[in-house]
Amino acid sequence: MTPYSDTPRTDATEGPDEALRRSLGVGRRRFLSTCTAVAGAAIAAPVLGASPAFAQDQDRSQSDHGHGGDVLVPAHKRGIILYTVRDAIGRDPLATDLPSGFREVFGQLARFGYRQVEFAGYGQHTNAPGGAALDSVEGARLLRRWLDEYGLRAQGNHGFIPPSWPLTTADLDLFKKHLEIANILGMDHMGTGGDPTNSSYRADWDVAADKWNALGQIARREGIKLYTHNHDAAYGFLLDGGPLDDLGRPTRSSGVRKLEYFLKVTDPQHVWLEMDIFWAHVARYKFHTYTAHDGSTLEKVFDPAGLVARHNKRYPLFHAKDGTVNTTNGMGYDMVPFGTGVIDYATFFSRVGERNYHNPMVEQDNAPSSTDPGQSLRHARIGYDNLAALRRRRR
């Protein structure tokens, strides 16, 4: 089976975006987290363009030149997961003239036009302002101040999910600490970079659902939506019937995919998902036939956009990463900067709709380079420009 690819997109020239005016006084949790973030400082609403250099670069993102009805990702929803530029965050500011550490990287991403970031942990180089580890209340307050300085909003984190079940006291306390950090940063969502379980068996997914329902309930009490992130295996087929193996486990499938089952057995008020669209397309390439309970081989091609459309409110976040065709590596794709591959994002976002609800985060796992230290930030800019250029498909 060949990788999924619609007709190549034609990227329109990006127009300036509509300025983001994010209120910090809506809702009790947001108000409290804001007060915490500015404790000890003069209380003032963050002003976009507080940095002079940042203000000079905003001409490119003030409106959509009359294309507002066709723009697929509104300006205030354009985000990036910081894993894409992890080398820049982690490099020594005393050894380079390139942006380094959270604060300088935030400034650069804001100049590109990004308005949202998803964290991938809270560590940076020890010589960066604030020191190496910012996974504390004090560190979160510092990060929040820098986010506000550049008009950025934190919209998630691939952080701590307790490995224990039932939960140990230590794991529960650490989980609650990360919820507190998320609130200080102003996040609506907090998540993880892994699958709920690596198993293919329904019984294990039932256990994972019980755990995530419990964690999601704890998170919701703190005003946070808890989400899990997928790789390709999570959209493979669930083993839920047929003859049992020597350990009493099922060997065949009903054709239900693992995360489809997870959606069914988790509480929609407590558990959400972030679709990594690249890995979902890898799953489409890899998992298109299954052995049914009666032993027959059946074909069932995965439709990532169709799954989201059926469960739209369960998918508040996306990872937007791109790929070119490679049928020799077992995945169907090689990862490339967003907007330079064959995954048809214009069609995907047109089909799922809800553009003011979803939060697409540009991601490129291989953006950092050992020989080109500026590459990840250049690729981040390419990703922003191509995300901003997406326009609705006309039928």
C-alpha positions in Angstrom: 0.0 0.0 0.0 1.4 3.4 -0.9 1.5 6.4 1.5 -1.5 8.6 1.7 -1.1 11.7 -0.5 -3.6 14.0 -2.1 -2.8 16.4 -4.8 0.2 18.6 -3.8 -0.9 21.8 -2.1 -0.2 25.3 -3.5 0.9 27.4 -0.6 -0.5 30.9 -0.7 1.7 33.8 0.4 1.3 34.4 4.1 -0.5 37.5 5.0 -0.1 39.3 8.4 -2.2 37.7 11.1 -4.9 39.3 13.2 -3.3 40.4 16.5 -3.9 38.2 19.4 -5.5 39.8 22.4 -5.7 37.1 25.0 -7.7 38.0 28.1 -6.3 37.0 31.4 -9.4 37.6 33.4 -11.8 34.9 32.1 -12.5 32.2 34.5 -11.5 31.6 38.1 -8.5 29.3 37.3 -7.1 31.6 34.7 -7.4 34.6 37.0 -5.8 32.8 39.9 -2.9 31.5 37.7 -2.3 35.0 36.4 -2.2 36.5 39.8 0.3 33.8 40.8 2.5 34.4 37.8 2.8 38.1 38.5 3.1 37.9 42.3 5.7 40.3 43.6 5.7 42.3 40.4 3.7 45.2 39.2 0.3 43.9 38.1 -0.2 44.7 34.4 -1.8 42.9 31.5 0.9 41.6 29.1 1.3 43.8 26.1 2.0 42.2 22.8 5.2 43.8 21.4 6.6 44.6 24.8 10.0 43.8 23.3 11.1 46.5 20.8 12.6 43.9 18.4 9.5 41.8 18.7 7.3 44.9 17.9 9.3 45.6 14.7 8.5 42.2 13.4 4.8 42.2 13.8 3.9 43.8 10.4 3.8 40.4 8.8 1.1 39.1 11.1 -1.7 41.6 11.7 -4.4 40.5 9.3 -5.2 37.8 6.8 -5.6 40.1 3.8 -9.3 39.3 3.4 -8.9 35.6 3.4 -10.3 35.1 6.9 -13.0 32.8 5.7 -10.5 30.4 4.0 -7.7 30.5 6.5 -7.5 27.0 8.1 -5.4 27.8 11.1 -6.2 31.2 12.6 -3.3 33.3 13.8 -3.9 32.8 17.5 -4.0 29.0 17.0 -0.6 28.7 15.3 1.7 26.8 17.6 4.9 24.8 17.9 6.0 22.1 20.3 9.4 23.1 21.8 10.8 19.6 21.1 11.3 20.9 17.6 13.9 23.5 18.8 15.2 21.5 21.8 18.8 22.1 20.8 18.3 25.8 20.9 16.7 25.7 24.3 19.5 23.4 25.6 22.6 25.2 24.2 25.0 27.2 26.2 24.3 31.0 25.8 28.0 31.7 26.7 29.2 29.7 23.7 27.0 31.0 20.9 25.5 34.1 19.4 22.4 32.1 18.3 19.2 32.2 20.4 19.5 29.9 23.4 17.4 29.1 26.5 13.7 29.5 26.9 13.6 33.3 26.9 15.5 33.9 23.7 13.8 31.1 21.9 10.4 32.4 22.9 11.4 35.7 21.4 12.5 34.2 18.2 9.4 32.1 17.8 7.2 35.1 18.5 9.0 37.0 15.7 8.2 34.2 13.3 4.6 34.7 14.2 3.8 31.8 16.6 1.3 32.5 19.3 1.3 29.1 21.1 3.9 26.8 22.4 3.7 23.2 23.8 6.4 22.3 26.2 8.4 19.1 26.1 9.7 19.4 29.6 11.1 22.4 31.5 14.9 21.9 31.2 17.4 24.2 29.5 21.2 24.9 29.7 22.4 25.7 33.2 23.9 29.0 32.0 20.6 30.3 30.6 18.5 32.7 32.7 16.7 30.9 35.4 19.2 27.9 35.4 18.8 24.4 34.2 15.6 23.1 35.8 12.4 25.2 35.7 10.1 22.4 36.8 9.0 24.2 39.9 6.6 26.8 41.0 9.3 29.4 40.9 10.5 28.2 37.5 6.9 28.2 36.1 6.4 31.8 37.3 9.6 32.8 35.4 8.5 31.0 32.3 5.1 32.6 32.4 6.6 36.0 32.7 8.7 35.3 29.5 5.7 33.9 27.7 3.7 37.1 28.5 6.6 39.2 27.4 6.4 37.9 23.9 2.7 37.4 23.6 2.8 33.6 23.7 0.4 31.2 25.3 1.4 27.8 26.8 -1.1 25.2 25.4 0.2 21.9 26.7 3.2 19.9 27.9 4.6 16.5 27.3 5.2 15.9 30.9 4.7 13.6 33.9 2.1 10.8 33.8 2.4 8.6 36.9 3.8 5.1 35.9 2.2 3.5 38.9 -1.3 2.1 39.0 -2.9 2.1 41.6 -1.2 5.4 42.2 1.6 5.7 44.8 1.5 8.7 47.0 4.8 10.0 45.5 3.4 9.7 42.0 0.2 11.4 42.9 2.0 14.3 44.6 4.3 14.8 41.6 1.3 14.7 39.2 -0.4 17.4 41.3 2.8 19.5 41.2 2.8 19.4 37.4 -0.9 20.4 37.4 0.0 23.4 39.6 2.8 24.3 37.1 0.4 24.0 34.2 -2.0 26.4 35.9 0.7 28.9 36.6 1.7 28.7 32.9 -1.9 29.3 31.9 -2.4 25.9 30.1 -5.8 24.5 29.3 -4.2 21.1 28.6 -1.5 18.9 30.0 -0.4 15.6 28.4 2.3 13.1 27.6 4.4 12.1 24.6 3.6 8.4 25.0 0.7 6.0 24.4 -1.6 4.9 27.2 -0.1 1.4 26.9 2.2 -0.4 24.5 0.0 -3.5 24.6 -2.2 -4.8 21.8 -4.6 -6.6 24.1 -8.0 -5.3 25.1 -7.6 -6.2 28.7 -4.5 -3.9 29.0 -6.3 -1.1 27.3 -9.2 -1.5 29.8 -6.6 -1.0 32.6 -5.1 2.0 30.9 -8.6 3.5 30.5 -9.3 3.1 34.2 -6.0 4.9 35.0 -6.6 7.7 32.6 -10.2 8.2 33.7 -8.9 8.6 37.3 -6.0 10.9 36.3 -8.3 12.9 34.0 -10.7 13.5 36.9 -8.0 14.8 39.1 -6.8 17.1 36.3 -10.3 18.4 35.6 -10.7 19.4 39.3 -7.7 21.6 38.7 -9.1 23.1 35.5 -6.8 21.1 33.2 -7.7 18.8 30.3 -5.5 15.7 30.3 -4.4 14.3 26.9 -2.5 11.4 25.5 -0.4 11.6 22.3 -0.1 8.9 19.7 2.6 7.2 17.7 1.8 4.8 14.9 1.4 1.7 17.0 -1.6 3.1 18.9 -3.6 3.2 15.7 -2.8 -0.5 15.0 -5.5 -3.1 15.5 -6.6 -4.3 18.9 -6.4 -8.0 19.7 -9.7 -8.8 21.2 -10.9 -12.3 20.1 -10.2 -15.5 18.2 -8.2 -18.4 19.4 -6.1 -17.8 22.6 -2.4 -18.2 22.7 -0.5 -20.3 25.3 -0.9 -17.5 27.9 -4.6 -17.2 27.3 -4.5 -14.0 25.2 -6.5 -13.3 22.1 -4.7 -13.6 18.7 -7.2 -11.9 16.3 -9.0 -8.6 15.9 -12.5 -7.3 15.4 -11.0 -4.5 13.3 -11.2 -1.9 16.0 -8.0 0.2 16.4 -6.5 0.6 19.8 -7.1 4.3 20.3 -10.5 4.0 18.8 -11.3 1.6 21.6 -9.6 3.9 24.1 -12.0 6.7 23.0 -14.9 4.4 23.6 -14.0 3.3 27.2 -12.7 6.7 28.5 -14.8 9.5 29.8 -15.1 12.4 27.3 -15.3 14.8 30.2 -12.0 13.7 31.6 -9.7 12.3 28.8 -8.7 14.0 25.6 -6.3 13.1 22.8 -3.6 14.9 20.7 -3.4 13.4 17.2 0.1 13.3 15.8 -1.0 13.5 12.2 2.3 12.3 10.8 2.3 9.1 12.9 -1.4 8.6 12.1 -0.5 8.6 8.4 2.3 6.1 9.2 -0.4 3.9 10.8 -2.5 4.3 7.7 0.5 2.9 5.7 1.4 0.1 8.1 -1.9 -1.1 9.5 -4.4 -1.6 6.7 -5.2 -5.4 7.0 -6.1 -7.5 10.0 -6.9 -11.1 10.8 -10.6 -11.3 11.8 -11.9 -13.6 14.6 -12.8 -16.2 12.0 -9.3 -16.2 10.6 -10.1 -14.3 7.4 -7.9 -11.4 6.3 -9.8 -8.2 5.9 -8.8 -4.7 4.7 -9.6 -1.6 6.6 -7.8 1.6 5.6 -7.3 4.2 8.3 -8.8 7.6 7.8 -7.2 10.0 10.4 -9.3 13.0 9.5 -12.4 10.9 9.5 -11.7 9.7 13.0 -11.2 13.2 14.3 -14.3 14.4 12.6 -16.3 11.7 14.4 -14.8 12.7 17.8 -13.9 16.3 17.2 -14.1 17.6 20.7 -11.9 14.8 22.0 -9.0 16.1 19.8 -8.1 19.7 21.1 -4.5 19.4 19.9 -2.6 18.2 16.9 1.0 17.6 16.1 1.5 19.0 12.6 4.5 17.3 11.0 5.1 16.4 7.4 6.8 13.7 5.4 8.0 12.7 1.9 7.3 9.2 0.5 9.7 6.4 1.4 8.4 2.9 0.9 11.7 1.3 2.0 11.9 2.3 5.7 8.9 0.5 7.0 7.0 3.7 7.8 6.1 5.0 4.4 7.5 8.5 5.1 10.6 10.4 5.9 10.1 13.4 8.2 10.7 16.8 6.7 9.9 20.5 7.6 6.2 21.2 7.9 4.6 22.1 4.5 7.4 20.6 2.4 6.1 17.0 2.2 3.1 15.2 0.8 0.7 15.0 3.7 -2.3 17.0 2.5 -2.9 19.3 5.5 -5.2 21.6 3.6 -7.6 18.7 3.0 -7.1 17.4 6.6 -7.9 20.7 8.3 -10.7 21.4 5.8 -12.3 18.0 6.7 -12.0 18.3 10.5 -13.2 21.9 10.7 -13.6 23.5 14.2 -10.6 25.7 13.4 -11.2 27.9 16.5 -11.1 24.8 18.7 -8.1 22.8 17.5 -4.6 23.8 18.4 -2.1 22.6 15.8 1.5 22.4 17.0 4.3 22.3 14.3 6.7 19.5 15.1 9.8 18.1 13.4 11.6 15.5 15.4 14.8 15.7 13.3 15.0 19.5 13.0 18.1 19.8 15.2 21.4 19.2 13.4 24.8 18.3 14.8 26.5 20.3 12.0 24.1 23.2 11.5 23.2 24.8 14.8 20.7 27.2 13.2 18.7 24.6 11.4 15.9 23.9 13.9 14.9 27.5 14.2 15.0 27.9 10.4 12.8 24.9 10.0 10.5 26.3 12.7 10.1 29.4 10.6 9.4 27.4 7.5 6.8 25.5 9.5 5.1 28.6 10.6 4.9 30.2 7.2 3.4 27.0 5.7 0.9 26.6 8.5 -0.2 30.2 8.1 -0.5 29.7 4.3 -3.0 26.8 4.5 -6.3 27.7 2.9 -9.6 25.8 2.8 -10.0 23.2 0.0 -12.7 24.1 -2.5 -14.9 21.2 -3.7 
